[in-house]
Amino acid sequence: MTNADNLIADAFLSEPLSISMQEAAKIVGVSAATIRNWIKTGYLVSLHKGRITKDSLDSFMAETMGKEKLNSRANKREKDRHNHTALTWDTGQKVRLTTENGDDLARSYENSLSESHRNKEGIYYTPLNIIDDMLSSIPSDIGDSLFLDPCCGSGNFILSAIKLGFKPQNVYGFDTDENAIALTKKRIYDHSGFQSTTIVQGDFLKIAKKETFKFDFIFTNPPWGKKMPADDKENYAQLYETGNSTDTSALFFFASLACLSATGKLGFLLQEAFFNIATFQDARKAALNLSIERLIDYGKPFKGLLTKAQAIILSNVPVENALVNCELSTASHSRSLQSFRATPKTILNFWADEAAAEIISHVYATNHLTLTSNISWGLGIVTGNNAKYCQTQPQEGFIPVYKGPDIRKTGLEMPTAFIPKTLNLYQQVAPKELYEAPEKLIYKFISPKLCFYLDTEQKYLLNSANFLVPNSDFPLTGKQLTDLLNSTFINWLYQKIFYTPKVLRGDLARLPIHNTYFNSC
């Protein structure tokens, strides 16, 4: 070897073993962006060209994951994993499955699934009372109609459909879980004596485009927010033309529409975000091109899950001047289908009745401006590890930071969190000039109501609070805008349209600002 070769070899041998950020993200079960944040906060050691040292990842997984508060997915990876013994069922096999009651086995199996597995796969088995209510939308003259549950789990929708009168041979189901498929077949046999061949282990998203059948009724509770590679989501989004609606529940929604007969009916139980978050706007537009028959709020039926479960029942046959039955826990009303098309982001705000919808339409028809291009937005500081950086008492070299609960319309509570003033320690910090603006409107991020406070003392915020700074040519003063956003009317409007537990920038940007009102005061 030449001297040059020796130098190259020495350099290669002395360089630590490395791994790409994408590979690390896959190992830990998080996004590449999270890996970058952990590099920034010193958990992982970065090398050249988007790589990190293998030693730092190994040390991080052994010493930090599960012990410090990190990305929820990363810590859940270290908890109880789903590792159930595979079940099979067929006549003459597996005595336990052929002798025990299938319904009891299904309940036991559902209860055995770990919380981390449910979260990863988006699995939340549907209570029977909700299934019965959803299926009440199916007319009595079923005949030889075909029924499909594209993600059938252990068969709750399937069994209810058979009890309703669907012939077992006309009931189809798909699921990726072989245990769930075995249990569904077992339950069908227990109830009807029929050995089904139409309950299939497989990924419906891969199968739907190949299906030659068109189904008359498709009812299901799809996976909510199932974790899958971004490339797979993008491929399915293109295949089913879902636009920006790429959550797994939306992908199943579009795939099911592709398999629905020309006169078919579809019923989906979904997370409440489907009805009011921008991510699902393209899915809502697709629904509004058909005939929505029912929108139903079932509250929070799933233990440990904070989101509401809500259902949409629609028909593939558009109906002129259709009315939608809007069913809440305390009351019900009807609204025109057209009234939903007029809401911002085509939100299905079925908690607002027809009178409220008319007021909303009038408000948006009146000349107004919005905050879309008239504001600079700032997010509260994301430290990456509050337990590590936040102190409860002031210390030298620390600055006070205010949290969402500290914000009142009339002022700020005394700060209870203090962080090092070296801002480049943290994962995310808004531009310093925004924090130091003469006036900024700070607001609670997690709140069912709008709560703003006009800050003139250049306060810093944690990420449970955000803020906005009006442009210099904005036609209202900071106080006027604060008073308006805190007003009873704007809060009423905000709740009737958006109704989310988090105050999202995109929603604030769509609120109508009737600035000419102040000119007449």
N, C-alpha and C positions, 0 to 999 in steps of 0.2 A: 504493500500500500504506500502511496505517496504521502508526504506530509499533509497535503491538502485533504486527502482521503481520511487520514487519521483525525484531523480537526473536525471534519464533518461527522465522522463516527462518534467522536467524543461528545460533540454537541447533541447528537441524536440520543445517545445513551444517557446524557445528563438531564435531558428534558423529562419532566414528570409525566407519568401516564395520564392521558386526558380522555375526555368524552365530550361529545357535542351537547349543546344545550337542549336540542331536540331529543336526543337519546336520554338525557337526564330527566327531562320532563316526562317521558314515557315510563321510565323506571319508577319515579315518585308518584305519578298519576296526577300531574298538574300541567298548566300551560307553560310554554317557553317564557311568557311574560313574567310568570311567577318566579321562574329560575333566575331571570335577570334581576328581579327585585331582591332575591336572596343574595345575589352577587353584590348588589349595591349596598346592602346592609351588613355585608361581611360574613355571611354564613358560608358562602362558597367562594373558591379562589378561581378567578378568571385567567385564561391564557389567551393566545392570539386566535383570531378567526372564529369567534363564537364557541370556544371550547372552555371547559373547566377541568381542574385536576380531579382525577379519579379518587385520590386520597381525601380531598375535601368533601366529595359527595358521600364516600363511605363513612367518614367521621360524622357528617351531618345526620345521616340516616341512623347511625348508632347512638349518637349522643343528644340530638336535638329533637328529632321528629317524635311526636307523642308526648314530649315533656314541656315544650314551649308552645304558646298559642301561635300557630302558623296558619297557612291556607287550610281550610276545613277538609278539603279532599285529601291533602297530604297526611293529616293526622288520622282521618278515618281509615286510611289505608292500613294503619298499624293496629286498628281495632279488629273485632271479630269479623272474620271473613266467611263468605258463603261457601261451604264445602260439604254439602249434603250428599250422602250416598245416593247414587242414581237408582231410581225406581223404574221398573218395567212392568207392564201389565199385558197379559194375553191369557186366553183360556188355558188353564193347566199350568201356568207359571206363577211363581211368587205367591205362595199360599197366603201370606199376610195380606196382600192386595186383593186376592180373590175372595177372602172370607170376611174381611173387615168392611164396614160401610164406607163407600167412597166419599160421601159428604163429610163424614168425621175425619177421614184421612186428609181431605182437602183443607179442612180447618186447621188440623194439626200442622200440615205442611206450611200453610200461610203463616202461622204463628212462629214457625221455626226459622223463618228468614231473618237474618241479622239486619239491624238498622243500616249498617254501612252498605250491605248488598241492595237493600231497597232503594237507598239514595243513589247508588251508582247506576242501577238499572231503571230507576224511575217507577218502581213497582209499588202500587197501593191497591190492594184488592178491594173491590167495590162491595159495600154493604148491600144486602138483598133488598132492603126497603127502597134504596135508590134505584136499583135495577128494575124492580117492579114498577116504580113510578115512570122511569124512562120508557119501558116497554109498553106502558099503557097508551102510548102514542100510536101503536100498531093497530090497524083495524082488525075486526074479528074474522073477516073472510080471507084467511091466510092461504087456503088451498095448497098448491104446490110451490108456493113462493120459496126462494132461496134466502137463507139467513147466514150472515157471516159475522164472526168476531175476529178481527185481524190480529189481535194480541190477547188470546183467550185466557191466559193464566191457567188456573185449575178448573175453569169452566163455569163460573157463576152466571155469566150472560147466556152461555150455551144451554145450561140446564133450565134456566128460566124460560128461554125461547121454546124448548121442547115442551115444558109444562103448559106454555101458552097455546100450543097446538101445532107448532112446526114439526114436520115429519123428521125423525132423526137423520134419515139419509139426505135430507135437504139442508142440514145444518153443517156449516163449515167453520173451522177454526185453525189459526196458526199461532205458534209461540216458539221462541227459541229455547225454552226451558224443557228438556226432555221429561223431567219429573212432572211438571205441570201437564204436559200432553198425556202422559200415562194416567194421571189422576182424572183428567177430563174424560178419557175413553172409558175408564172404570166407572165413573159416575153415570155416563150415558147408558152403559150396559146395566147397571143396577136399576135404573129408572125405567128402561124400555126393553131390555133384553137384546138390544141391537149392538152389534160390534162395528163401530164406526171406522171407516177408512178415510173420512173427510176431515179428520182432526190431525193436523200435520205439524211435525216439528220443522220449523224453518222461519227465516226472517221475511216477514210480509213485505218489507220495503224492497227486498230483492225479487220477490215473487210477483208482486202486484201487476207489473207491466207485462208479465208473461201469462197472466190469468186469462183464459178464454171465456170464463163465466162472467156474467154481469149479475150482481146480487140485488135482490129486491129490497132487502133490509140489512143495513150494516150498523151494528150497535157495539160500542166498546168503551173501555177506559184505557186509553193508550199510555205508554210510558211518558212521564212528565220529566223533561230535562235529563233524559238518559245521557250518560257520558259516552261519546263516541268520537273517533278521530275527525278532525276538521275536514279532511279530504273526503271522508265518507259523507259527511253532511252536505258538502258542496256538490258532490256527485248526485246525491238524491235530490237536492234542491233543483239541479238542472234537469234531471230525469222527469220530475213531476211538476216542473215550472212553478216553484213555490215562491219565487221572488226572494225577499229578505226574511221570510218566515222559515227559519231553519231549525227551530227547536224540534225535538223528536215528535212531540205531540202534533205539531203542525205538519211535519213530514207524513205522519200516518193519516192526518186529515186529508191531505191532497192525494195520497196514494189510494185512500178509500173512495174518494170522489171519482177517481179514474176507473174504479171497479163497480160503481153504482149504476144500476139499470136506468133507462130513460125516465121511468116513472118511480124510481126507488126512493127510499127514505133512509136518512142517516141520523144517528144519535151518538154524540160524543160527550163523555164526562171529562172535563178539563180543569186545569188550574185557572184561577181568576185572571191571571195575567193575559190569557188568551183573549179576553174580552176588552182589555183597556190599555195594553202596553204596545208601543210602536213596533216592536219586533214581530208581532202577529198581525200587523195591519193588512198585509197581502192575503192572509188566510181569511180575515174578516171580509175583505172585498169579494173574495170568491163566494163566501156564504151569502152575501147580500145580492149576488147575481142570481141566486136561486130563491126559494121560498122558505124563510125561517118560520117555523110554526110555534116553537116554544123556546124560551130562555129561562133557565131554572137555577135558583140559588139554593144549594143544599147545606150551606154553612161550612163548618169544619169537621167533617166526619172521620178524618184520618188522624189517629193518635200520633203526636209528635210532629205533625205537619201544620205550619202556621197558615198556609194559604187556604182560601176557600175552595170548595169543589163546586163547579157550576157546569150546567149542561146546555148543549145546543141541539135541538131537533129540527131537521130541515128536510124539505122535499126537493127532488130534482126537477120538479115541474114549476116554473115561474108562474106566479099568480098576480094579476094586475090588482093594485090597491090592497095587497095582502095585509092582514093584521097579525101581529105577533103577540102571543100570550106571554106576559112577563110575570114570572112566579117567584115571589120572595117568601121568606120564612113567616112574615107577619101579614102580608097582603099580596094581592095580585091585580094586574091591570092589563089592558091591551094598548098597543101602540102600532102606528102604521110602519110598515117596513121602510118606507121612504124617509121617515124621520131619522132613522139610524144612518142613512147615507149622508145626511147633512152634518153630522157631528165631526169635530176635529179628529183626524186619524181614523175616521169611520169606526169610532169606539162604539161598542154595543152596550151602551149605558142603560141597561134595562131596569136599573133601580130608579130611573127618572120616568115619571108618567108622561102622558101625552101633553098635559098642560105645561109641565116643565120643559118638555121638548120644544114647544112653541115659543116659550120665553127665550130659550137658548138660541133658537133660530133667529128671533128678532134682534137679540143682542149682537149676534155676529153679522146681521144684515145692516146694522147701524154703523156709520163711519167710525173707524177706530184704527189704532196702530197696535203693534205687538212688540214684545221684547226681543224678537228674533235677531234683528240686526242693529239694535239700539243699546246693547248692553255688552259689557265684558263679564265673563263668568269666572268664578274661582271656587275650587273645591277645598274643603278643609284638609289639613295636613294628614297624610297617611304615613305613620312612622314605620310601619312594617312589624312593629312589636311594641305595643303600648306598655306591656309589663316591664320591658327592658328600659324604655326611655322615659316614661311618665312617673313623676313623683307627686305625692299629695301635698307637699309643703314647699314653699319657695326656697331656692338654694342659689348660691352665687353662680353666675353663668347660665342660669335658667330663665325662661320667659313663661308667663302665664298663657295657657291656651284654654279657650272656652269650648264647651261641648254643647250638643243640641239641647239637653235638659237645662242648661244654664240660661237659655234664651227666653225672655218674656217680651211681650209687646211693649211693656213699659220700662224695660231695662234688663240688665244682665245680673245674674246671681254672682256671688263671689266665686272666683275660679277655684277649682279643686284639682287641677292638673297643671303640672309645670314640666317643660321639656328643655333640653340643652338648646341654646340659641343658635348653634351651628346647624343651619337648615339643610346643608348638603348631606347630613346623616340619614335623611329620610327618603322613603320610596317616592313620595309625591308631595310637591309643595307648589302652590300657585305662585305666579310671578310676584316678587317682592313689591313692585310698584303698585300692584292691585291691593295688596294688604295695607299699603301706606297711603292709599287714596284719601283725600280729605273727607269723603263720604263714601260709605259702602253699606248696602243692605244685607245684613246677615240673617239667616233663617235656619230653622230646624229642618234637618234632612229626613228624619224618621218621625212622621207626625200625620195624623189623619186630617189635620187642619193647617192652614197657612199661618205661620207665626214669624213675623219679620221685626227686626229692630234696626234702627238707623245708627250705625257706628261712626263716630267722628274722632275716635281716639286710636285708630290703627291697631285694633285688636287682632290677635292670631287665633285660629280655630283648629279644632281637631275634626276628623272626617265625619262626625255625626252632625256637623254644621257646615253649611256652604254659604256663599255670598255672591252678590252681583254689584257691579259698578256701572251706573248709567253713563253713557257718552256725554261729552260736554255740551252737545247740542240737543240733548234730550229735552222735550218741551215741558217736563214736570220737574219740580225740585225733588231732592231726595226724600224730604218729609212728605210731600204730596204722594209720591209713589209708594212709600211705606204705608201711609194711611190707607191708600186705595187697596193694596194687597192684603192688608189686615181687615178690611171692611167686611161686614156681614154679607153684603151682596156678592163680592168676589169669592168669599169662602163658600157661599151657597152654590155659585156657578162652578167652582172648582170641584166640589164634591159631587154635584149632579153630572158632571162630565167625566172626570178622571177617577175619583174614588180609589186612590191607591194609598198604601201605608207609608210610601216614601214620596217625598216631594221631588219630582224629577224635573230636571232642567227643560227637557222637551215639552213637558206639560205647561210649565210657567211661560215658556216662550210662545205658547198658543193662546194664552189668556188675552181677551180683548181689553185694551187700554183706551178708554174714552176720554182722551186728554182735553177735548173741547169743553167738557163739563167744567173744568177748572177755570177756563177762560170766562165763564159766565158767573163765577162766584164773586 
